[in-house]
């Protein structure tokens, strides 16, 4: 394959990754540890998005939070809330997370109402959580020459302490993931309890 054609193929793959709202990296997916004794009942409740890798589906949004509830039969109800920067209106999307993989492992498949779902692999993997202050959520898809990743830092407090943020970043680097690509989520001037 000539270099011009290889560049076109790589460009196309990067565009596909961008359309999926994930950040591309060279090589196959890394294999960070996953929470192995996941206790969903302690994970339920409100989480604020502190930072994330760029995602197309969150462009033009702020005050992003997730509320998790017991949906029965081992499933978790998901309500993601945000405020549209233009217009200031609230936007909610609802879905369900189902465990996939080995029992107790924090690997979930989240499907949202009205959004096509492709595949059955985990798209919500909890790498680390203490249930009371923070959670590190990740997913990765391998594509021949590169992979695409999503990474979210969730906190129970809308404005976590600098000490906690430093601890979380250290944990992410320990897992071999890139903290330099994280974008801080705007949580300022949010309507109370939106």
C-alpha positions in Angstrom: 0.0 0.0 0.0 1.5 3.4 -1.0 1.9 6.0 1.7 -0.8 8.3 0.2 -3.4 5.5 0.3 -2.3 4.6 3.9 -2.8 8.2 4.9 -6.3 8.3 3.4 -7.2 5.1 5.2 -5.9 6.4 8.5 -7.7 9.7 8.0 -11.0 7.9 7.3 -10.5 5.8 10.5 -9.9 8.9 12.6 -13.0 10.5 11.1 -15.0 7.4 12.1 -13.6 7.7 15.6 -14.5 11.4 15.8 -18.0 10.6 14.6 -18.4 8.1 17.3 -17.3 10.8 19.8 -14.2 9.0 21.0 -10.6 10.0 21.2 -8.2 8.0 18.9 -4.9 6.5 20.1 -2.4 4.4 18.2 -2.3 0.6 18.8 -4.7 -1.7 20.4 -6.7 -1.0 23.6 -4.8 -0.9 26.8 -5.8 -3.3 29.5 -6.3 -1.3 32.8 -7.6 -3.1 35.8 -11.4 -3.2 36.3 -13.3 -3.0 39.6 -13.7 -6.7 40.3 -16.1 -6.7 43.2 -18.5 -4.0 42.0 -21.3 -3.1 44.4 -23.9 -1.3 42.3 -26.2 -0.5 45.3 -23.4 1.8 46.5 -22.8 3.3 43.1 -26.4 4.5 42.7 -27.3 8.2 43.1 -26.0 11.5 41.7 -22.6 11.9 40.1 -21.2 15.1 38.6 -19.0 14.9 35.5 -15.7 16.6 36.5 -13.8 15.9 33.2 -13.8 13.7 30.2 -12.2 12.9 26.9 -13.8 14.9 24.1 -17.2 13.5 23.1 -19.4 14.7 20.2 -22.6 14.0 22.1 -21.7 16.5 24.8 -20.7 19.4 22.6 -22.4 22.6 23.7 -23.4 21.3 27.1 -22.5 22.1 30.7 -23.6 21.2 34.2 -23.4 17.5 33.2 -24.5 14.9 35.7 -25.6 11.3 35.9 -28.2 9.9 38.2 -28.2 6.1 38.6 -31.1 4.2 40.1 -32.0 0.5 40.7 -33.9 -0.7 37.6 -34.4 -4.2 38.9 -33.0 -7.6 37.8 -29.4 -6.3 38.3 -29.9 -3.4 35.9 -29.1 0.2 36.6 -31.4 3.1 35.4 -29.4 5.9 33.9 -30.5 9.5 33.6 -27.9 11.9 32.1 -28.7 15.6 32.5 -27.1 18.7 31.1 -27.8 22.3 30.3 -27.5 23.5 26.7 -25.0 26.4 26.6 -27.1 28.1 23.9 -30.5 28.8 25.3 -29.9 27.4 28.8 -32.5 24.6 28.5 -32.2 21.3 30.4 -31.6 18.2 28.4 -32.1 14.7 29.8 -31.5 11.3 28.2 -32.5 8.0 29.9 -31.3 4.5 29.5 -30.4 1.3 31.2 -27.1 -0.3 32.1 -26.8 -4.1 32.1 -23.9 -6.1 33.5 -21.8 -7.9 30.9 -18.9 -10.2 31.5 -18.1 -12.0 34.7 -20.3 -11.6 37.7 -19.2 -8.8 40.0 -17.0 -7.2 37.4 -17.8 -3.5 36.7 -18.4 -3.9 33.0 -21.7 -2.6 31.8 -23.5 -2.1 28.5 -25.5 1.2 28.5 -28.3 1.7 26.0 -30.2 5.0 25.7 -33.8 5.4 24.7 -34.1 6.4 21.0 -30.3 5.9 20.3 -29.3 3.1 18.1 -27.0 0.6 19.8 -24.3 -1.3 18.0 -22.7 -4.3 19.5 -23.1 -6.0 22.9 -19.6 -5.4 24.5 -19.2 -3.2 27.6 -19.3 0.5 26.9 -19.2 1.6 30.5 -16.3 0.1 32.5 -15.6 1.3 36.1 -11.8 1.3 36.5 -11.8 2.7 40.0 -14.3 4.1 42.6 -14.6 4.5 46.3 -18.4 5.0 45.8 -18.5 8.0 48.1 -16.2 10.5 46.3 -15.2 9.5 42.7 -15.4 7.1 39.9 -13.2 6.6 36.8 -15.3 5.3 33.9 -13.7 4.2 30.6 -14.3 2.3 27.4 -12.2 1.4 24.4 -12.8 0.0 20.9 -10.0 -1.5 18.9 -9.7 -0.7 15.2 -6.9 -2.4 13.3 -4.2 0.4 13.6 -5.6 2.4 16.5 -8.2 2.4 19.2 -10.8 4.9 20.4 -11.4 5.6 24.0 -13.9 7.4 26.2 -12.8 8.4 29.7 -15.0 10.1 32.3 -14.1 11.4 35.8 -17.2 11.5 38.0 -17.4 13.0 41.5 -20.1 13.1 44.1 -19.4 16.7 44.8 -20.0 19.3 42.0 -16.7 21.0 42.9 -14.4 18.3 44.3 -11.3 19.3 46.4 -8.0 19.8 44.6 -6.6 17.0 46.7 -9.2 14.5 45.4 -8.7 15.6 41.8 -4.9 15.1 42.2 -5.5 11.6 43.6 -7.8 10.8 40.7 -5.3 12.0 38.1 -2.6 9.9 39.7 -4.8 6.8 39.6 -5.6 7.4 35.9 -1.9 7.7 35.1 -1.2 4.6 37.1 -3.7 2.8 34.8 -1.5 3.9 31.8 -4.2 6.3 30.5 -3.6 9.8 29.2 -4.7 12.6 31.6 -3.5 15.3 29.1 -6.6 14.7 26.9 -9.1 15.2 29.7 -11.3 18.3 29.3 -12.8 19.8 32.4 -16.6 20.0 32.4 -18.2 23.4 33.1 -20.1 23.1 36.3 -20.5 26.9 37.0 -23.8 28.7 37.2 -25.8 25.6 37.1 -29.5 25.7 38.1 -29.9 24.1 41.5 -30.9 20.4 41.3 -31.3 20.5 37.6 
